[in-house]
């Protein structure tokens, strides 16, 4: 890792707790139910995510490093993007 990368990581680690406390709000299920923000078919689900799959070439390296990028659903190697 270069010196610049180390400095940036150190700065981010310093600022992260402050920004997290100010910008991230925990969502409680009771608040969601009171506001009527529940799913019709799954009323106990708190939230849903949308994930897209971007195919990529098989990575070089050991099998344990490669299997992280394999999607059994798509039968391809790639990245899962939120």
MDTraj code that builds the backbone (N, CA, C; nanometers):
import mdtraj as md
import numpy as np

residues = "UNK UNK UNK UNK UNK UNK UNK UNK UNK UNK UNK UNK UNK UNK UNK UNK UNK UNK UNK UNK UNK UNK UNK UNK UNK UNK UNK UNK UNK UNK UNK UNK UNK UNK UNK UNK UNK UNK UNK UNK UNK UNK UNK UNK UNK UNK UNK UNK UNK UNK UNK UNK UNK UNK UNK UNK UNK UNK UNK UNK UNK UNK UNK UNK UNK UNK UNK UNK UNK UNK UNK UNK UNK UNK UNK UNK UNK UNK UNK UNK UNK UNK".split()
xyz = np.array([
    [0.0853, -0.1168, 0.0000],
    [0.0000, 0.0000, 0.0000],
    [0.0902, 0.1235, 0.0000],
    [0.0568, 0.2206, -0.0839],
    [0.1390, 0.3408, -0.0933],
    [0.1150, 0.4312, 0.0274],
    [0.2034, 0.5286, 0.0417],
    [0.1935, 0.6217, 0.1541],
    [0.0648, 0.7043, 0.1448],
    [0.0276, 0.7422, 0.0226],
    [-0.0960, 0.8181, 0.0039],
    [-0.2174, 0.7356, 0.0461],
    [-0.2215, 0.6085, 0.0069],
    [-0.3327, 0.5215, 0.0461],
    [-0.3402, 0.5071, 0.1975],
    [-0.2263, 0.4931, 0.2618],
    [-0.2250, 0.4815, 0.4083],
    [-0.2791, 0.6081, 0.4733],
    [-0.2407, 0.7249, 0.4196],
    [-0.2898, 0.8512, 0.4757],
    [-0.4407, 0.8635, 0.4579],
    [-0.4890, 0.8288, 0.3402],
    [-0.6326, 0.8387, 0.3141],
    [-0.7102, 0.7434, 0.4045],
    [-0.6625, 0.6206, 0.4198],
    [-0.7296, 0.5237, 0.5076],
    [-0.7298, 0.5712, 0.6522],
    [-0.6206, 0.6280, 0.6965],
    [-0.6128, 0.6778, 0.8337],
    [-0.7107, 0.7932, 0.8539],
    [-0.7186, 0.8842, 0.7555],
    [-0.8118, 0.9963, 0.7661],
    [-0.9568, 0.9483, 0.7666],
    [-0.9868, 0.8521, 0.6816],
    [-1.1235, 0.7983, 0.6772],
    [-1.1593, 0.7310, 0.8092],
    [-1.0668, 0.6549, 0.8655],
    [-1.0928, 0.5888, 0.9939],
    [-1.1127, 0.6901, 1.1056],
    [-1.0483, 0.8067, 1.0951],
    [-1.0636, 0.9106, 1.1961],
    [-1.2009, 0.9770, 1.1865],
    [-1.2465, 1.0029, 1.0653],
    [-1.3706, 1.0765, 1.0432],
    [-1.4938, 0.9863, 1.0475],
    [-1.4773, 0.8580, 1.0190],
    [-1.5897, 0.7653, 1.0058],
    [-1.6833, 0.7617, 1.1263],
    [-1.6349, 0.7530, 1.2506],
    [-1.7301, 0.7466, 1.3630],
    [-1.8179, 0.8710, 1.3747],
    [-1.7614, 0.9874, 1.3463],
    [-1.8381, 1.1118, 1.3555],
    [-1.9443, 1.1168, 1.2459],
    [-1.9046, 1.0872, 1.1235],
    [-2.0002, 1.0894, 1.0126],
    [-2.1081, 0.9836, 1.0295],
    [-2.0706, 0.8664, 1.0773],
    [-2.1680, 0.7593, 1.0983],
    [-2.2735, 0.8020, 1.2002],
    [-2.2287, 0.8629, 1.3091],
    [-2.3225, 0.9053, 1.4133],
    [-2.4190, 1.0123, 1.3624],
    [-2.3718, 1.0996, 1.2734],
    [-2.4563, 1.2086, 1.2246],
    [-2.5454, 1.1688, 1.1071],
    [-2.4993, 1.0786, 1.0223],
    [-2.5695, 1.0531, 0.8972],
    [-2.6499, 0.9235, 0.8924],
    [-2.6183, 0.8263, 0.9778],
    [-2.6863, 0.6970, 0.9719],
    [-2.7905, 0.6896, 1.0827],
    [-2.9136, 0.6630, 1.0423],
    [-3.0230, 0.6506, 1.1388],
    [-3.0707, 0.5066, 1.1395],
    [-3.0748, 0.4455, 1.2542],
    [-3.1255, 0.3091, 1.2675],
    [-3.2762, 0.3094, 1.2467],
    [-3.3238, 0.2141, 1.1712],
    [-3.4667, 0.2014, 1.1450],
    [-3.5205, 0.0891, 1.2320],
    [-3.6214, 0.1206, 1.3113],
    [-3.6825, 0.0200, 1.3979],
    [-3.8081, -0.0332, 1.3304],
    [-3.8311, -0.1606, 1.3466],
    [-3.9463, -0.2244, 1.2836],
    [-4.0771, -0.1660, 1.3359],
    [-4.0820, -0.1308, 1.4635],
    [-4.2056, -0.0737, 1.5185],
    [-4.2381, 0.0600, 1.4515],
    [-4.1347, 0.1399, 1.4212],
    [-4.1574, 0.2667, 1.3515],
    [-4.2074, 0.2427, 1.2093],
    [-4.1528, 0.1419, 1.1433],
    [-4.1955, 0.1096, 1.0075],
    [-4.3417, 0.0653, 1.0060],
    [-4.3814, -0.0151, 1.1031],
    [-4.5195, -0.0641, 1.1087],
    [-4.6161, 0.0501, 1.1378],
    [-4.5776, 0.1415, 1.2285],
    [-4.6641, 0.2554, 1.2597],
    [-4.6815, 0.3466, 1.1389],
    [-4.5755, 0.3628, 1.0605],
    [-4.5815, 0.4499, 0.9428],
    [-4.6462, 0.3805, 0.8232],
    [-4.6699, 0.2507, 0.8340],
    [-4.7306, 0.1761, 0.7243],
    [-4.6327, 0.1444, 0.6126],
    [-4.5055, 0.1374, 0.6454],
    [-4.4012, 0.1109, 0.5460],
    [-4.3576, -0.0349, 0.5471],
    [-4.4520, -0.1251, 0.5458],
    [-4.4173, -0.2673, 0.5439],
    [-4.4539, -0.3258, 0.4079],
    [-4.3947, -0.4390, 0.3761],
    [-4.4240, -0.5072, 0.2511],
    [-4.5557, -0.5833, 0.2644],
    [-4.6341, -0.5856, 0.1585],
    [-4.7639, -0.6522, 0.1614],
    [-4.7496, -0.8019, 0.1859],
    [-4.6606, -0.8665, 0.1115],
    [-4.6453, -1.0115, 0.1227],
    [-4.5580, -1.0541, 0.2401],
    [-4.4681, -0.9664, 0.2845],
    [-4.3760, -0.9990, 0.3942],
    [-4.3766, -0.8848, 0.4958],
    [-4.4786, -0.8759, 0.5802],
    [-4.4896, -0.7616, 0.6714],
    [-4.3788, -0.7545, 0.7761],
    [-4.3067, -0.8642, 0.7996],
    [-4.2013, -0.8618, 0.9007],
    [-4.0643, -0.8311, 0.8422],
    [-4.0551, -0.8140, 0.7099],
    [-3.9274, -0.7787, 0.6465],
    [-3.9025, -0.6298, 0.6666],
    [-3.7816, -0.5957, 0.7083],
    [-3.7500, -0.4558, 0.7371],
    [-3.7191, -0.3775, 0.6100],
    [-3.6385, -0.4333, 0.5215],
    [-3.6048, -0.3645, 0.3978],
    [-3.5643, -0.4659, 0.2917],
    [-3.5557, -0.4212, 0.1688],
    [-3.5145, -0.5074, 0.0581],
    [-3.4014, -0.4392, -0.0174],
    [-3.3130, -0.5181, -0.0735],
    [-3.2037, -0.4622, -0.1528],
    [-3.2146, -0.5119, -0.2960],
    [-3.1667, -0.4316, -0.3862],
    [-3.1647, -0.4678, -0.5274],
    [-3.0196, -0.4937, -0.5651],
    [-2.9905, -0.6129, -0.6110],
    [-2.8535, -0.6489, -0.6462],
    [-2.8483, -0.6823, -0.7943],
    [-2.7492, -0.6247, -0.8612],
    [-2.7260, -0.6545, -1.0026],
    [-2.5988, -0.7364, -1.0136],
    [-2.5948, -0.8227, -1.1116],
    [-2.4782, -0.9079, -1.1329],
    [-2.4040, -0.8600, -1.2562],
    [-2.2750, -0.8316, -1.2406],
    [-2.1919, -0.7883, -1.3529],
    [-2.0920, -0.8986, -1.3840],
    [-2.1075, -0.9661, -1.4975],
    [-2.0138, -1.0738, -1.5325],
    [-1.8712, -1.0214, -1.5490],
    [-1.7747, -1.1049, -1.5148],
    [-1.6331, -1.0700, -1.5284],
    [-1.5555, -1.1969, -1.5600],
    [-1.4315, -1.1788, -1.6024],
    [-1.3458, -1.2935, -1.6284],
    [-1.3104, -1.3627, -1.4976],
    [-1.2784, -1.4907, -1.5061],
    [-1.2382, -1.5675, -1.3884],
    [-1.1054, -1.5130, -1.3373],
    [-1.0982, -1.4869, -1.2091],
    [-0.9781, -1.4293, -1.1500],
    [-0.8687, -1.5336, -1.1398],
    [-0.7465, -1.4894, -1.1482],
    [-0.6346, -1.5818, -1.1307],
    [-0.6095, -1.6001, -0.9817],
    [-0.5442, -1.7069, -0.9455],
    [-0.5165, -1.7348, -0.8055],
    [-0.5706, -1.8703, -0.7662],
    [-0.5726, -1.8939, -0.6372],
    [-0.6195, -2.0234, -0.5878],
    [-0.7717, -2.0338, -0.6010],
    [-0.8216, -2.1551, -0.5886],
    [-0.9659, -2.1781, -0.6017],
    [-1.0437, -2.1048, -0.4931],
    [-0.9892, -2.0973, -0.3716],
    [-1.0603, -2.0290, -0.2627],
    [-1.0759, -1.8803, -0.2924],
    [-0.9790, -1.8210, -0.3630],
    [-0.9920, -1.6807, -0.4020],
    [-1.0918, -1.6642, -0.5161],
    [-1.0997, -1.7626, -0.6050],
    [-1.1870, -1.7536, -0.7218],
    [-1.3332, -1.7780, -0.6875],
    [-1.3602, -1.8679, -0.5933],
    [-1.4992, -1.9073, -0.5680],
    [-1.5830, -1.7942, -0.5093],
    [-1.5183, -1.6918, -0.4537],
    [-1.5918, -1.5771, -0.4016],
    [-1.6668, -1.5059, -0.5141],
    [-1.6128, -1.5094, -0.6343],
    [-1.6702, -1.4377, -0.7476],
    [-1.7645, -1.5235, -0.8317],
    [-1.7892, -1.6486, -0.7933],
    [-1.8746, -1.7371, -0.8719],
    [-2.0187, -1.7272, -0.8251],
    [-2.1099, -1.7096, -0.9191],
    [-2.2524, -1.7065, -0.8894],
    [-2.3140, -1.8381, -0.9350],
    [-2.3622, -1.9170, -0.8416],
    [-2.4247, -2.0447, -0.8760],
    [-2.5560, -2.0219, -0.9506],
    [-2.6231, -1.9123, -0.9208],
    [-2.7491, -1.8816, -0.9881],
    [-2.7264, -1.8544, -1.1366],
    [-2.6226, -1.7767, -1.1688],
    [-2.5951, -1.7400, -1.3072],
    [-2.4951, -1.8336, -1.3748],
    [-2.4293, -1.9176, -1.2971],
    [-2.3245, -2.0081, -1.3483],
    [-2.2125, -1.9299, -1.4175],
    [-2.1786, -1.8139, -1.3589],
    [-2.0759, -1.7258, -1.4138],
    [-1.9911, -1.6683, -1.3014],
    [-1.8737, -1.6192, -1.3377],
    [-1.7921, -1.5426, -1.2447],
    [-1.8252, -1.3955, -1.2652],
    [-1.8277, -1.3196, -1.1570],
    [-1.8581, -1.1780, -1.1697],
    [-1.8702, -1.1113, -1.0348],
    [-1.9283, -0.9920, -1.0363],
    [-1.9423, -0.9101, -0.9164],
    [-2.0899, -0.8870, -0.8880],
    [-2.1260, -0.8844, -0.7603],
    [-2.2618, -0.8497, -0.7197],
    [-2.2592, -0.7039, -0.6762],
    [-2.3380, -0.6209, -0.7431],
    [-2.3385, -0.4775, -0.7190],
    [-2.4719, -0.4386, -0.6574],
    [-2.4678, -0.3671, -0.5449],
    [-2.5910, -0.3214, -0.4793],
    [-2.6362, -0.1913, -0.5398],
])
top = md.Topology()
chain = top.add_chain()
for i, resn in enumerate(residues, 1):
    res = top.add_residue(resn, chain, resSeq=i)
    for name in ("N", "CA", "C"):
        top.add_atom(name, md.element.get_by_symbol(name[0]), res)
traj = md.Trajectory(xyz[None], top)
